[in-house]
Amino acid sequence: WLEARRLSKDIYSVTAEFPKEEQFGLINQMRRSAISIPSNIAEGCGRNSTNELKHFLTISLGSSYELETQIILSKEFEYITNEQKEQTINQIQEIQRMIMGLYKSNI
């Protein structure tokens, strides 16, 4: 949850540098995906059952894969550098591993 919050802040910073014409396109999508990750972890933890927690963890995981794709596209559109892409994808993949670890644990 904490790492996903950090990722969200990083995505807001990175997308602030994108072209203004992307404000209602890629910027909005990336920010929504990034915010969805910690939000769904938090919502799942606030539920009263393991099944509901797992449901929200899968939503969070899906948002992380969506964001990963958007990062790749951002590089292809030359909105970010290769270094930014690699760093952010590594950050996302670490969060994905944590989410899957929580999902598979005996919650």
A tleap script that builds the chain and sets N, CA, C and O, in Angstrom:
source leaprc.protein.ff14SB
mol = sequence {
  NTRP LEU GLU ALA ARG ARG LEU SER LYS ASP
  ILE TYR SER VAL THR ALA GLU PHE PRO LYS
  GLU GLU GLN PHE GLY LEU ILE ASN GLN MET
  ARG ARG SER ALA ILE SER ILE PRO SER ASN
  ILE ALA GLU GLY CYS GLY ARG ASN SER THR
  ASN GLU LEU LYS HIE PHE LEU THR ILE SER
  LEU GLY SER SER TYR GLU LEU GLU THR GLN
  ILE ILE LEU SER LYS GLU PHE GLU TYR ILE
  THR ASN GLU GLN LYS GLU GLN THR ILE ASN
  GLN ILE GLN GLU ILE GLN ARG MET ILE MET
  GLY LEU TYR LYS SER ASN CILE
}
set mol.1.N position { 0.823 -1.185 0.000 }
set mol.1.CA position { 0.000 0.000 0.000 }
set mol.1.C position { 0.869 1.253 0.000 }
set mol.1.O position { 0.621 2.190 -0.758 }
set mol.2.N position { 1.887 1.262 0.853 }
set mol.2.CA position { 2.770 2.412 0.931 }
set mol.2.C position { 3.553 2.605 -0.368 }
set mol.2.O position { 3.664 3.727 -0.863 }
set mol.3.N position { 4.090 1.532 -0.916 }
set mol.3.CA position { 4.827 1.626 -2.178 }
set mol.3.C position { 3.911 2.062 -3.325 }
set mol.3.O position { 4.331 2.808 -4.209 }
set mol.4.N position { 2.689 1.603 -3.306 }
set mol.4.CA position { 1.727 1.997 -4.346 }
set mol.4.C position { 1.386 3.478 -4.229 }
set mol.4.O position { 1.166 4.148 -5.238 }
set mol.5.N position { 1.342 3.988 -3.010 }
set mol.5.CA position { 1.124 5.432 -2.826 }
set mol.5.C position { 2.293 6.218 -3.383 }
set mol.5.O position { 2.102 7.249 -4.028 }
set mol.6.N position { 3.503 5.736 -3.136 }
set mol.6.CA position { 4.694 6.410 -3.685 }
set mol.6.C position { 4.660 6.408 -5.211 }
set mol.6.O position { 4.978 7.408 -5.855 }
set mol.7.N position { 4.269 5.272 -5.773 }
set mol.7.CA position { 4.157 5.172 -7.226 }
set mol.7.C position { 3.169 6.204 -7.761 }
set mol.7.O position { 3.437 6.853 -8.772 }
set mol.8.N position { 2.043 6.358 -7.099 }
set mol.8.CA position { 1.035 7.335 -7.534 }
set mol.8.C position { 1.620 8.736 -7.580 }
set mol.8.O position { 1.407 9.472 -8.544 }
set mol.9.N position { 2.351 9.103 -6.547 }
set mol.9.CA position { 2.987 10.421 -6.515 }
set mol.9.C position { 3.992 10.568 -7.650 }
set mol.9.O position { 4.079 11.624 -8.276 }
set mol.10.N position { 4.748 9.507 -7.911 }
set mol.10.CA position { 5.731 9.549 -9.001 }
set mol.10.C position { 5.044 9.711 -10.354 }
set mol.10.O position { 5.522 10.454 -11.212 }
set mol.11.N position { 3.931 9.020 -10.542 }
set mol.11.CA position { 3.191 9.117 -11.814 }
set mol.11.C position { 2.658 10.533 -12.006 }
set mol.11.O position { 2.689 11.056 -13.120 }
set mol.12.N position { 2.176 11.155 -10.948 }
set mol.12.CA position { 1.706 12.538 -11.056 }
set mol.12.C position { 2.849 13.454 -11.480 }
set mol.12.O position { 2.656 14.346 -12.306 }
set mol.13.N position { 4.028 13.240 -10.924 }
set mol.13.CA position { 5.190 14.064 -11.283 }
set mol.13.C position { 5.599 13.853 -12.734 }
set mol.13.O position { 5.840 14.814 -13.464 }
set mol.14.N position { 5.675 12.599 -13.144 }
set mol.14.CA position { 6.088 12.279 -14.514 }
set mol.14.C position { 5.097 12.833 -15.528 }
set mol.14.O position { 5.497 13.430 -16.528 }
set mol.15.N position { 3.830 12.640 -15.280 }
set mol.15.CA position { 2.817 13.075 -16.252 }
set mol.15.C position { 2.649 14.592 -16.295 }
set mol.15.O position { 2.076 15.120 -17.248 }
set mol.16.N position { 3.135 15.290 -15.287 }
set mol.16.CA position { 3.079 16.754 -15.303 }
set mol.16.C position { 3.922 17.322 -16.442 }
set mol.16.O position { 3.720 18.459 -16.868 }
set mol.17.N position { 4.861 16.524 -16.926 }
set mol.17.CA position { 5.744 16.947 -18.012 }
set mol.17.C position { 5.218 16.564 -19.398 }
set mol.17.O position { 5.821 16.932 -20.405 }
set mol.18.N position { 4.122 15.843 -19.461 }
set mol.18.CA position { 3.557 15.414 -20.742 }
set mol.18.C position { 2.961 16.610 -21.487 }
set mol.18.O position { 2.657 17.636 -20.878 }
set mol.19.N position { 2.795 16.476 -22.800 }
set mol.19.CA position { 2.150 17.558 -23.568 }
set mol.19.C position { 0.732 17.830 -23.058 }
set mol.19.O position { 0.017 16.915 -22.650 }
set mol.20.N position { 0.353 19.077 -23.089 }
set mol.20.CA position { -0.972 19.484 -22.585 }
set mol.20.C position { -2.119 18.783 -23.317 }
set mol.20.O position { -3.177 18.558 -22.728 }
set mol.21.N position { -1.923 18.437 -24.591 }
set mol.21.CA position { -3.005 17.768 -25.330 }
set mol.21.C position { -3.310 16.377 -24.776 }
set mol.21.O position { -4.335 15.790 -25.124 }
set mol.22.N position { -2.439 15.842 -23.922 }
set mol.22.CA position { -2.675 14.530 -23.306 }
set mol.22.C position { -3.421 14.626 -21.976 }
set mol.22.O position { -3.665 13.608 -21.328 }
set mol.23.N position { -3.782 15.838 -21.567 }
set mol.23.CA position { -4.410 16.027 -20.261 }
set mol.23.C position { -5.647 15.158 -20.066 }
set mol.23.O position { -5.844 14.606 -18.984 }
set mol.24.N position { -6.470 15.028 -21.080 }
set mol.24.CA position { -7.687 14.242 -20.950 }
set mol.24.C position { -7.544 12.863 -21.586 }
set mol.24.O position { -8.521 12.123 -21.697 }
set mol.25.N position { -6.342 12.523 -21.996 }
set mol.25.CA position { -6.055 11.226 -22.594 }
set mol.25.C position { -5.153 10.416 -21.686 }
set mol.25.O position { -5.574 9.930 -20.636 }
set mol.26.N position { -3.923 10.280 -22.101 }
set mol.26.CA position { -2.976 9.421 -21.411 }
set mol.26.C position { -2.690 9.880 -19.983 }
set mol.26.O position { -2.574 9.045 -19.087 }
set mol.27.N position { -2.577 11.161 -19.757 }
set mol.27.CA position { -2.319 11.661 -18.396 }
set mol.27.C position { -3.423 11.200 -17.458 }
set mol.27.O position { -3.155 10.643 -16.393 }
set mol.28.N position { -4.656 11.436 -17.857 }
set mol.28.CA position { -5.798 11.058 -17.024 }
set mol.28.C position { -5.824 9.543 -16.783 }
set mol.28.O position { -6.043 9.099 -15.656 }
set mol.29.N position { -5.604 8.763 -17.821 }
set mol.29.CA position { -5.622 7.297 -17.690 }
set mol.29.C position { -4.529 6.809 -16.751 }
set mol.29.O position { -4.772 5.953 -15.900 }
set mol.30.N position { -3.326 7.351 -16.903 }
set mol.30.CA position { -2.213 6.913 -16.068 }
set mol.30.C position { -2.439 7.286 -14.607 }
set mol.30.O position { -2.160 6.491 -13.709 }
set mol.31.N position { -2.931 8.464 -14.376 }
set mol.31.CA position { -3.184 8.892 -12.991 }
set mol.31.C position { -4.282 8.061 -12.356 }
set mol.31.O position { -4.188 7.691 -11.185 }
set mol.32.N position { -5.315 7.768 -13.117 }
set mol.32.CA position { -6.412 6.947 -12.583 }
set mol.32.C position { -5.926 5.529 -12.279 }
set mol.32.O position { -6.274 4.958 -11.246 }
set mol.33.N position { -5.129 4.969 -13.173 }
set mol.33.CA position { -4.582 3.631 -12.947 }
set mol.33.C position { -3.705 3.607 -11.700 }
set mol.33.O position { -3.807 2.705 -10.869 }
set mol.34.N position { -2.842 4.615 -11.585 }
set mol.34.CA position { -1.920 4.671 -10.449 }
set mol.34.C position { -2.671 4.821 -9.131 }
set mol.34.O position { -2.346 4.143 -8.156 }
set mol.35.N position { -3.663 5.693 -9.089 }
set mol.35.CA position { -4.446 5.915 -7.873 }
set mol.35.C position { -5.261 4.673 -7.518 }
set mol.35.O position { -5.495 4.395 -6.342 }
set mol.36.N position { -5.687 3.938 -8.522 }
set mol.36.CA position { -6.492 2.737 -8.306 }
set mol.36.C position { -5.736 1.659 -7.535 }
set mol.36.O position { -6.345 0.880 -6.802 }
set mol.37.N position { -4.426 1.609 -7.692 }
set mol.37.CA position { -3.651 0.537 -7.054 }
set mol.37.C position { -3.737 0.629 -5.524 }
set mol.37.O position { -4.225 -0.315 -4.903 }
set mol.38.N position { -3.284 1.724 -4.886 }
set mol.38.CA position { -3.388 1.764 -3.421 }
set mol.38.C position { -4.832 1.876 -2.929 }
set mol.38.O position { -5.161 1.404 -1.840 }
set mol.39.N position { -5.689 2.502 -3.734 }
set mol.39.CA position { -7.085 2.658 -3.318 }
set mol.39.C position { -7.774 1.305 -3.171 }
set mol.39.O position { -8.501 1.080 -2.204 }
set mol.40.N position { -7.549 0.407 -4.121 }
set mol.40.CA position { -8.180 -0.907 -4.045 }
set mol.40.C position { -7.545 -1.795 -2.980 }
set mol.40.O position { -8.227 -2.635 -2.393 }
set mol.41.N position { -6.264 -1.621 -2.726 }
set mol.41.CA position { -5.645 -2.342 -1.612 }
set mol.41.C position { -6.301 -1.897 -0.308 }
set mol.41.O position { -6.664 -2.725 0.528 }
set mol.42.N position { -6.448 -0.597 -0.142 }
set mol.42.CA position { -7.065 -0.064 1.074 }
set mol.42.C position { -8.514 -0.519 1.217 }
set mol.42.O position { -8.945 -0.921 2.298 }
set mol.43.N position { -9.255 -0.454 0.126 }
set mol.43.CA position { -10.658 -0.869 0.199 }
set mol.43.C position { -10.773 -2.345 0.560 }
set mol.43.O position { -11.611 -2.724 1.378 }
set mol.44.N position { -9.939 -3.169 -0.046 }
set mol.44.CA position { -9.965 -4.599 0.271 }
set mol.44.C position { -9.631 -4.879 1.719 }
set mol.44.O position { -10.238 -5.746 2.347 }
set mol.45.N position { -8.660 -4.143 2.254 }
set mol.45.CA position { -8.283 -4.337 3.658 }
set mol.45.C position { -9.390 -3.890 4.604 }
set mol.45.O position { -9.471 -4.362 5.738 }
set mol.46.N position { -10.233 -2.992 4.144 }
set mol.46.CA position { -11.334 -2.512 4.968 }
set mol.46.C position { -12.562 -3.399 4.924 }
set mol.46.O position { -13.534 -3.141 5.635 }
set mol.47.N position { -12.538 -4.422 4.116 }
set mol.47.CA position { -13.673 -5.336 4.015 }
set mol.47.C position { -13.610 -6.396 5.103 }
set mol.47.O position { -12.589 -6.554 5.772 }
set mol.48.N position { -14.696 -7.109 5.271 }
set mol.48.CA position { -14.806 -8.062 6.366 }
set mol.48.C position { -14.525 -9.502 5.974 }
set mol.48.O position { -14.771 -10.413 6.765 }
set mol.49.N position { -14.020 -9.725 4.782 }
set mol.49.CA position { -13.773 -11.115 4.405 }
set mol.49.C position { -12.531 -11.235 3.540 }
set mol.49.O position { -12.146 -10.308 2.827 }
set mol.50.N position { -11.928 -12.386 3.624 }
set mol.50.CA position { -10.751 -12.689 2.824 }
set mol.50.C position { -11.093 -12.675 1.343 }
set mol.50.O position { -10.304 -12.193 0.530 }
set mol.51.N position { -12.250 -13.193 0.987 }
set mol.51.CA position { -12.648 -13.222 -0.425 }
set mol.51.C position { -12.774 -11.811 -0.995 }
set mol.51.O position { -12.365 -11.555 -2.127 }
set mol.52.N position { -13.336 -10.907 -0.212 }
set mol.52.CA position { -13.455 -9.526 -0.687 }
set mol.52.C position { -12.082 -8.880 -0.808 }
set mol.52.O position { -11.819 -8.163 -1.774 }
set mol.53.N position { -11.197 -9.125 0.167 }
set mol.53.CA position { -9.841 -8.592 0.076 }
set mol.53.C position { -9.170 -9.092 -1.197 }
set mol.53.O position { -8.560 -8.310 -1.927 }
set mol.54.N position { -9.278 -10.380 -1.461 }
set mol.54.CA position { -8.655 -10.944 -2.663 }
set mol.54.C position { -9.250 -10.341 -3.929 }
set mol.54.O position { -8.536 -10.106 -4.904 }
set mol.55.N position { -10.540 -10.093 -3.915 }
set mol.55.CA position { -11.194 -9.458 -5.069 }
set mol.55.C position { -10.572 -8.090 -5.348 }
set mol.55.O position { -10.227 -7.780 -6.488 }
set mol.56.N position { -10.434 -7.280 -4.306 }
set mol.56.CA position { -9.880 -5.945 -4.502 }
set mol.56.C position { -8.390 -5.977 -4.832 }
set mol.56.O position { -7.890 -5.093 -5.529 }
set mol.57.N position { -7.681 -6.986 -4.338 }
set mol.57.CA position { -6.277 -7.137 -4.715 }
set mol.57.C position { -6.147 -7.448 -6.198 }
set mol.57.O position { -5.218 -6.973 -6.851 }
set mol.58.N position { -7.074 -8.246 -6.740 }
set mol.58.CA position { -7.010 -8.537 -8.180 }
set mol.58.C position { -7.320 -7.291 -9.006 }
set mol.58.O position { -6.748 -7.108 -10.081 }
set mol.59.N position { -8.205 -6.445 -8.527 }
set mol.59.CA position { -8.479 -5.184 -9.218 }
set mol.59.C position { -7.228 -4.307 -9.188 }
set mol.59.O position { -6.855 -3.705 -10.195 }
set mol.60.N position { -6.591 -4.243 -8.029 }
set mol.60.CA position { -5.365 -3.467 -7.890 }
set mol.60.C position { -4.277 -3.989 -8.826 }
set mol.60.O position { -3.567 -3.210 -9.462 }
set mol.61.N position { -4.156 -5.292 -8.902 }
set mol.61.CA position { -3.172 -5.909 -9.784 }
set mol.61.C position { -3.470 -5.571 -11.247 }
set mol.61.O position { -2.561 -5.259 -12.015 }
set mol.62.N position { -4.735 -5.636 -11.619 }
set mol.62.CA position { -5.126 -5.277 -12.984 }
set mol.62.C position { -4.767 -3.835 -13.309 }
set mol.62.O position { -4.300 -3.543 -14.410 }
set mol.63.N position { -4.981 -2.939 -12.366 }
set mol.63.CA position { -4.622 -1.533 -12.583 }
set mol.63.C position { -3.123 -1.376 -12.754 }
set mol.63.O position { -2.668 -0.529 -13.524 }
set mol.64.N position { -2.352 -2.187 -12.041 }
set mol.64.CA position { -0.892 -2.093 -12.173 }
set mol.64.C position { -0.435 -2.539 -13.560 }
set mol.64.O position { 0.493 -1.958 -14.122 }
set mol.65.N position { -1.078 -3.561 -14.113 }
set mol.65.CA position { -0.735 -3.996 -15.472 }
set mol.65.C position { -1.177 -2.958 -16.510 }
set mol.65.O position { -0.506 -2.745 -17.519 }
set mol.66.N position { -2.297 -2.332 -16.245 }
set mol.66.CA position { -2.758 -1.253 -17.126 }
set mol.66.C position { -1.734 -0.113 -17.119 }
set mol.66.O position { -1.372 0.409 -18.174 }
set mol.67.N position { -1.276 0.267 -15.931 }
set mol.67.CA position { -0.293 1.337 -15.821 }
set mol.67.C position { 1.023 0.953 -16.487 }
set mol.67.O position { 1.666 1.787 -17.124 }
set mol.68.N position { 1.418 -0.296 -16.342 }
set mol.68.CA position { 2.650 -0.760 -16.985 }
set mol.68.C position { 2.573 -0.578 -18.510 }
set mol.68.O position { 3.535 -0.138 -19.138 }
set mol.69.N position { 1.443 -0.913 -19.081 }
set mol.69.CA position { 1.233 -0.730 -20.520 }
set mol.69.C position { 1.287 0.749 -20.888 }
set mol.69.O position { 1.868 1.114 -21.910 }
set mol.70.N position { 0.694 1.586 -20.075 }
set mol.70.CA position { 0.681 3.019 -20.348 }
set mol.70.C position { 2.088 3.620 -20.262 }
set mol.70.O position { 2.409 4.562 -20.987 }
set mol.71.N position { 2.913 3.080 -19.387 }
set mol.71.CA position { 4.307 3.522 -19.301 }
set mol.71.C position { 5.046 3.156 -20.592 }
set mol.71.O position { 5.790 3.970 -21.138 }
set mol.72.N position { 4.839 1.953 -21.065 }
set mol.72.CA position { 5.471 1.513 -22.321 }
set mol.72.C position { 5.032 2.414 -23.471 }
set mol.72.O position { 5.856 2.834 -24.283 }
set mol.73.N position { 3.743 2.710 -23.541 }
set mol.73.CA position { 3.236 3.609 -24.579 }
set mol.73.C position { 3.827 5.013 -24.449 }
set mol.73.O position { 4.133 5.657 -25.452 }
set mol.74.N position { 3.983 5.477 -23.225 }
set mol.74.CA position { 4.561 6.805 -23.003 }
set mol.74.C position { 5.970 6.886 -23.568 }
set mol.74.O position { 6.362 7.912 -24.123 }
set mol.75.N position { 6.725 5.818 -23.431 }
set mol.75.CA position { 8.071 5.774 -24.014 }
set mol.75.C position { 7.985 5.750 -25.536 }
set mol.75.O position { 8.740 6.446 -26.215 }
set mol.76.N position { 7.065 4.949 -26.070 }
set mol.76.CA position { 6.906 4.879 -27.525 }
set mol.76.C position { 6.494 6.229 -28.121 }
set mol.76.O position { 6.874 6.561 -29.244 }
set mol.77.N position { 5.717 7.000 -27.360 }
set mol.77.CA position { 5.310 8.331 -27.810 }
set mol.77.C position { 6.379 9.376 -27.514 }
set mol.77.O position { 6.217 10.552 -27.840 }
set mol.78.N position { 7.467 8.940 -26.896 }
set mol.78.CA position { 8.606 9.793 -26.534 }
set mol.78.C position { 8.239 10.862 -25.513 }
set mol.78.O position { 8.758 11.977 -25.562 }
set mol.79.N position { 7.340 10.520 -24.583 }
set mol.79.CA position { 6.982 11.416 -23.494 }
set mol.79.C position { 7.900 11.211 -22.291 }
set mol.79.O position { 8.045 12.106 -21.458 }
set mol.80.N position { 8.519 10.032 -22.200 }
set mol.80.CA position { 9.453 9.732 -21.115 }
set mol.80.C position { 10.723 9.132 -21.710 }
set mol.80.O position { 10.741 8.664 -22.848 }
set mol.81.N position { 11.769 9.162 -20.915 }
set mol.81.CA position { 13.039 8.575 -21.341 }
set mol.81.C position { 13.028 7.071 -21.079 }
set mol.81.O position { 12.175 6.560 -20.353 }
set mol.82.N position { 13.974 6.382 -21.673 }
set mol.82.CA position { 14.100 4.952 -21.421 }
set mol.82.C position { 14.408 4.697 -19.944 }
set mol.82.O position { 13.916 3.730 -19.363 }
set mol.83.N position { 15.208 5.552 -19.348 }
set mol.83.CA position { 15.537 5.415 -17.921 }
set mol.83.C position { 14.277 5.562 -17.060 }
set mol.83.O position { 14.077 4.788 -16.124 }
set mol.84.N position { 13.438 6.537 -17.366 }
set mol.84.CA position { 12.181 6.708 -16.630 }
set mol.84.C position { 11.289 5.482 -16.797 }
set mol.84.O position { 10.675 5.009 -15.841 }
set mol.85.N position { 11.229 4.978 -18.023 }
set mol.85.CA position { 10.418 3.791 -18.298 }
set mol.85.C position { 10.900 2.615 -17.463 }
set mol.85.O position { 10.106 1.971 -16.777 }
set mol.86.N position { 12.188 2.335 -17.517 }
set mol.86.CA position { 12.741 1.186 -16.792 }
set mol.86.C position { 12.550 1.322 -15.292 }
set mol.86.O position { 12.162 0.364 -14.623 }
set mol.87.N position { 12.818 2.497 -14.767 }
set mol.87.CA position { 12.673 2.722 -13.334 }
set mol.87.C position { 11.223 2.530 -12.893 }
set mol.87.O position { 10.960 1.892 -11.873 }
set mol.88.N position { 10.299 3.074 -13.649 }
set mol.88.CA position { 8.883 2.986 -13.274 }
set mol.88.C position { 8.363 1.561 -13.430 }
set mol.88.O position { 7.603 1.088 -12.584 }
set mol.89.N position { 8.755 0.879 -14.483 }
set mol.89.CA position { 8.325 -0.511 -14.657 }
set mol.89.C position { 8.877 -1.381 -13.538 }
set mol.89.O position { 8.173 -2.260 -13.040 }
set mol.90.N position { 10.115 -1.157 -13.136 }
set mol.90.CA position { 10.671 -1.915 -12.008 }
set mol.90.C position { 9.868 -1.662 -10.741 }
set mol.90.O position { 9.597 -2.586 -9.974 }
set mol.91.N position { 9.493 -0.414 -10.526 }
set mol.91.CA position { 8.684 -0.033 -9.368 }
set mol.91.C position { 7.317 -0.739 -9.423 }
set mol.91.O position { 6.853 -1.278 -8.419 }
set mol.92.N position { 6.696 -0.729 -10.577 }
set mol.92.CA position { 5.392 -1.379 -10.745 }
set mol.92.C position { 5.510 -2.886 -10.520 }
set mol.92.O position { 4.676 -3.475 -9.832 }
set mol.93.N position { 6.533 -3.509 -11.090 }
set mol.93.CA position { 6.688 -4.956 -10.950 }
set mol.93.C position { 6.962 -5.369 -9.507 }
set mol.93.O position { 6.548 -6.449 -9.085 }
set mol.94.N position { 7.645 -4.533 -8.756 }
set mol.94.CA position { 7.856 -4.830 -7.333 }
set mol.94.C position { 6.519 -4.775 -6.589 }
set mol.94.O position { 6.246 -5.616 -5.733 }
set mol.95.N position { 5.702 -3.797 -6.915 }
set mol.95.CA position { 4.365 -3.697 -6.303 }
set mol.95.C position { 3.516 -4.901 -6.693 }
set mol.95.O position { 2.788 -5.439 -5.859 }
set mol.96.N position { 3.601 -5.328 -7.942 }
set mol.96.CA position { 2.857 -6.514 -8.386 }
set mol.96.C position { 3.268 -7.744 -7.574 }
set mol.96.O position { 2.419 -8.542 -7.176 }
set mol.97.N position { 4.571 -7.894 -7.330 }
set mol.97.CA position { 5.043 -9.026 -6.518 }
set mol.97.C position { 4.483 -8.946 -5.093 }
set mol.97.O position { 4.094 -9.963 -4.518 }
set mol.98.N position { 4.444 -7.750 -4.535 }
set mol.98.CA position { 3.907 -7.582 -3.181 }
set mol.98.C position { 2.412 -7.904 -3.125 }
set mol.98.O position { 1.938 -8.563 -2.199 }
set mol.99.N position { 1.691 -7.431 -4.121 }
set mol.99.CA position { 0.250 -7.714 -4.161 }
set mol.99.C position { 0.019 -9.215 -4.263 }
set mol.99.O position { -0.827 -9.760 -3.555 }
set mol.100.N position { 0.761 -9.886 -5.135 }
set mol.100.CA position { 0.602 -11.339 -5.287 }
set mol.100.C position { 1.017 -12.077 -4.016 }
set mol.100.O position { 0.408 -13.084 -3.656 }
set mol.101.N position { 2.039 -11.587 -3.346 }
set mol.101.CA position { 2.449 -12.181 -2.067 }
set mol.101.C position { 1.345 -12.078 -1.036 }
set mol.101.O position { 1.074 -13.040 -0.318 }
set mol.102.N position { 0.708 -10.927 -0.955 }
set mol.102.CA position { -0.409 -10.748 -0.023 }
set mol.102.C position { -1.579 -11.632 -0.429 }
set mol.102.O position { -2.224 -12.249 0.419 }
set mol.103.N position { -1.849 -11.691 -1.721 }
set mol.103.CA position { -2.952 -12.512 -2.228 }
set mol.103.C position { -2.763 -13.985 -1.865 }
set mol.103.O position { -3.711 -14.664 -1.470 }
set mol.104.N position { -1.533 -14.466 -2.002 }
set mol.104.CA position { -1.259 -15.884 -1.754 }
set mol.104.C position { -1.051 -16.228 -0.279 }
set mol.104.O position { -1.051 -17.401 0.093 }
set mol.105.N position { -0.876 -15.213 0.551 }
set mol.105.CA position { -0.625 -15.480 1.969 }
set mol.105.C position { -1.899 -15.961 2.661 }
set mol.105.O position { -3.006 -15.845 2.135 }
set mol.106.N position { -1.705 -16.487 3.823 }
set mol.106.CA position { -2.859 -16.905 4.647 }
set mol.106.C position { -3.361 -15.691 5.400 }
set mol.106.O position { -3.063 -15.505 6.579 }
set mol.107.N position { -4.117 -14.880 4.712 }
set mol.107.CA position { -4.592 -13.607 5.215 }
set mol.107.C position { -5.420 -13.781 6.463 }
set mol.107.O position { -5.904 -12.799 7.025 }
savepdb mol mol.pdb
quit
